[in-house]
Amino acid sequence: MVIKESNARAFFEGKNILVTGGTGSFGHQITNELIKFNPNKVVIFSNDEFNLYKMRNDYKKHERILEFVFGDVRDFNCVKEISRGIDIIYHAAALKHVAGYEGCP
């Protein structure tokens, strides 16, 4: 299915969007796409402090709409707090190389 750019703009324009794992490859790509559609705010949420710093510098010209937040998706209260006022969430955070993790029963 192909989504028309005008439909995407109508959907994202003026919205507050949260991207968890926002400094990863998918987070970068979705941020590049989202900023084209004039959202009100895009919150980049990551537990990678260095890449948050780097991404903030890379996207300086979009600082009006981008907000960078350090935190971990495993911290329920933190995620709950940054989700306040958010219209759309892209959950791109990934836990990798977690030894002994068995997941949900």
C-alpha contacts under 8 A as a table, 3 or more apart, distances in Angstrom:
res1	aa1	res2	aa2	distance
3	I	7	N	6.78
3	I	8	A	6.85
4	K	7	N	5.27
4	K	8	A	6.40
5	E	8	A	5.01
5	E	9	R	6.05
6	S	9	R	5.07
6	S	10	A	6.19
7	N	10	A	5.12
7	N	11	F	6.20
8	A	11	F	5.03
8	A	12	F	6.14
8	A	37	F	7.08
9	R	12	F	5.34
9	R	13	E	5.45
9	R	36	K	7.94
9	R	37	F	4.69
9	R	38	N	7.28
10	A	13	E	5.59
10	A	37	F	7.92
12	F	15	K	5.47
12	F	34	L	7.35
12	F	37	F	5.94
12	F	38	N	7.06
12	F	39	P	5.63
13	E	37	F	5.54
13	E	38	N	4.90
13	E	39	P	4.50
13	E	40	N	6.91
14	G	38	N	6.35
14	G	39	P	4.41
14	G	40	N	4.33
14	G	41	K	7.66
15	K	39	P	4.94
15	K	40	N	5.14
15	K	41	K	6.67
15	K	86	I	7.68
15	K	87	D	6.03
15	K	88	I	7.46
16	N	39	P	6.43
16	N	40	N	5.49
16	N	41	K	4.70
16	N	42	V	5.96
16	N	43	V	7.78
16	N	85	G	7.01
16	N	86	I	4.91
16	N	87	D	5.27
16	N	88	I	6.63
17	I	39	P	7.53
17	I	41	K	6.12
17	I	42	V	4.70
17	I	43	V	6.12
17	I	86	I	5.65
17	I	87	D	5.92
17	I	88	I	4.82
17	I	89	I	5.80
17	I	90	Y	7.65
18	L	42	V	5.74
18	L	43	V	4.65
18	L	44	I	6.30
18	L	45	F	7.19
18	L	83	S	7.21
18	L	86	I	6.53
18	L	88	I	6.34
18	L	89	I	4.75
18	L	90	Y	6.16
19	V	22	G	5.08
19	V	27	G	6.51
19	V	31	T	7.96
19	V	42	V	7.26
19	V	43	V	6.07
19	V	44	I	5.19
19	V	45	F	5.98
19	V	89	I	5.95
19	V	90	Y	4.76
19	V	91	H	5.99
19	V	92	A	6.65
20	T	27	G	7.50
20	T	44	I	6.44
20	T	45	F	4.77
20	T	46	S	6.16
20	T	73	V	7.31
20	T	89	I	7.62
20	T	90	Y	6.33
20	T	91	H	4.97
20	T	92	A	5.28
20	T	93	A	5.16
21	G	24	G	5.81
21	G	27	G	6.09
21	G	44	I	7.43
21	G	45	F	5.88
21	G	46	S	4.90
21	G	47	N	7.57
21	G	91	H	7.00
21	G	92	A	4.91
21	G	93	A	3.71
21	G	94	A	6.83
22	G	26	F	7.36
22	G	27	G	3.94
22	G	28	H	6.34
22	G	31	T	7.77
22	G	44	I	4.84
22	G	45	F	5.45
22	G	46	S	5.79
22	G	92	A	6.78
22	G	93	A	7.25
23	T	26	F	7.98
23	T	27	G	5.45
23	T	28	H	5.99
23	T	44	I	7.16
23	T	45	F	7.62
23	T	46	S	6.24
23	T	48	D	7.28
23	T	51	N	5.93
23	T	52	L	6.23
23	T	55	M	6.90
24	G	27	G	5.03
24	G	28	H	6.15
24	G	92	A	7.87
24	G	93	A	7.87
25	S	28	H	5.24
25	S	29	Q	6.32
26	F	29	Q	5.06
26	F	30	I	6.07
26	F	92	A	6.71
27	G	30	I	5.30
27	G	31	T	6.04
27	G	44	I	7.90
27	G	92	A	6.40
28	H	31	T	5.15
28	H	32	N	6.22
29	Q	32	N	5.13
29	Q	33	E	6.44
30	I	33	E	5.06
30	I	34	L	5.98
31	T	34	L	5.03
31	T	35	I	6.15
31	T	42	V	7.69
32	N	35	I	5.78
32	N	36	K	7.10
33	E	36	K	5.63
33	E	37	F	7.44
34	L	37	F	5.56
34	L	38	N	7.39
34	L	39	P	7.01
34	L	42	V	7.94
35	I	38	N	5.77
35	I	39	P	6.55
35	I	42	V	7.99
35	I	62	H	7.81
39	P	42	V	6.98
39	P	65	I	7.29
40	N	65	I	6.13
41	K	65	I	4.52
41	K	66	L	5.87
41	K	67	E	7.25
42	V	65	I	6.00
42	V	66	L	4.96
42	V	67	E	6.22
43	V	66	L	5.90
43	V	67	E	4.68
43	V	68	F	5.87
43	V	69	V	7.00
44	I	52	L	7.93
44	I	66	L	7.17
44	I	67	E	6.04
44	I	68	F	4.84
44	I	69	V	6.08
45	F	68	F	6.16
45	F	69	V	4.85
45	F	70	F	5.93
45	F	71	G	6.53
45	F	72	D	7.98
46	S	49	E	7.32
46	S	52	L	6.95
46	S	69	V	6.58
46	S	70	F	5.32
46	S	71	G	5.67
46	S	72	D	6.49
46	S	93	A	7.62
47	N	70	F	5.45
47	N	71	G	4.93
47	N	72	D	5.24
48	D	51	N	5.52
48	D	52	L	6.22
48	D	70	F	7.25
49	E	52	L	5.13
49	E	53	Y	6.32
49	E	70	F	6.47
50	F	53	Y	5.17
50	F	54	K	6.20
51	N	54	K	4.79
51	N	55	M	5.79
52	L	55	M	5.16
52	L	56	R	6.03
52	L	68	F	6.53
52	L	69	V	7.78
52	L	70	F	7.48
53	Y	56	R	5.21
53	Y	57	N	6.45
54	K	57	N	5.22
54	K	58	D	6.22
55	M	58	D	4.85
55	M	59	Y	6.09
56	R	59	Y	5.31
56	R	60	K	6.09
56	R	63	E	7.69
56	R	68	F	7.10
57	N	60	K	5.27
59	Y	62	H	5.47
59	Y	63	E	6.63
60	K	63	E	5.21
61	K	64	R	7.82
62	H	65	I	5.91
62	H	66	L	6.21
63	E	66	L	5.03
63	E	67	E	7.26
71	G	75	D	7.62
71	G	78	C	6.94
72	D	75	D	5.56
72	D	78	C	7.49
72	D	79	V	7.70
73	V	76	F	6.85
73	V	78	C	7.64
73	V	79	V	6.12
73	V	93	A	7.24
75	D	78	C	5.40
75	D	79	V	6.34
76	F	79	V	5.24
76	F	80	K	6.00
77	N	80	K	4.98
77	N	81	E	6.07
78	C	81	E	5.12
78	C	82	I	6.29
79	V	82	I	5.29
79	V	83	S	6.01
80	K	83	S	5.20
80	K	84	R	6.77
81	E	84	R	5.66
82	I	86	I	7.87
83	S	86	I	5.26
86	I	89	I	7.22
95	L	98	V	6.82
98	V	101	Y	5.79
